[in-house]
Amino acid sequence: MASTRDYLELHFIVLLWGFTAILGALITIPPVELVFYRTVLSAALLGIVLIARGTSFRLGLQTIIAIVLTGILIGAHWITFFLSARVSNVSVSLVGFATIALWTSLLEPIILRKKFRWYQVMLGFLTLFGLYVIFQFEFQFAWGLTLGIISAFLGSLFTVLNGKWTHDYDHYAITFYEMIGALASIALFFPWYSYKVQGLQLVPTSIDWIYLLILALVCTVYAYSVSVELMKRISAFAINLTVNLEPVYGIIMAVIIFGDKERMTSGFYLGTGIILLAVLAHPLLNKMIPSISDGNLNTEHRTPNKE
């Protein structure tokens, strides 16, 4: 049974995931190089965790290939997420990321052959209305918000596909091979990218290394390992509801850390409030409204998307 400490730890983990966008803004190397170092460090740390736990790396060749290919999506998701924060600001990138619940509600029925639910469509339109309000007041951040939305779509697609393996294989082994996939996709992308930007910036500053280690060790490996442990005691509903607070925590921290750079118009916060209303209402409606397909309450277990 979950204790008060468990719930506090869960909120702390969500706080760390919200902090990733801030780290992305603080690190000076470009987003592609940033994600390269994040994947290398995360893969190395996850490898150490697997060895320390005595967990086998063997998942079967076909499964490993499928997971590595899925890892390409997480690499693209991270790049667009950090790029969104660079071309706009942290708040805008987090609002774009908040649409991940909308994308998941659309992609799950298509990929997993589930039935659409009327309230998910309704919440989807509410989310779109919130985005429309933001674009009306903050059109200068249109490119950043668009990148955030693309990042959310890629993250949602990754999460839906990732759910095929989470019940059959070790979470750490899955994530390890996904980091390999993300690293491979970036490595293949480097020649074109290097030519396009006339060289790579692969030498982080001293402070960049500190931020990168925090990003990989604390916000990725540590946060994920604790979230997996908490899933044993906290219901999927409670986890989903809390994870939806990630943009809220991130925006609050961004305003505190970056000050005036993150202060937006009232229209932005109105649109953000509409989106967050839809995001927070989704798990509540999932809990309250019986499933159309089987007549049971939806309490399915999800692996939270980790930034």
Summary of the structure (lengths in Angstrom):
residues: 307
radius of gyration: 18.9
end to end distance: 27.3
largest distance: 57.7
contacts: 1046
relative contact order: 0.20
helix: 77%
strand: 1%
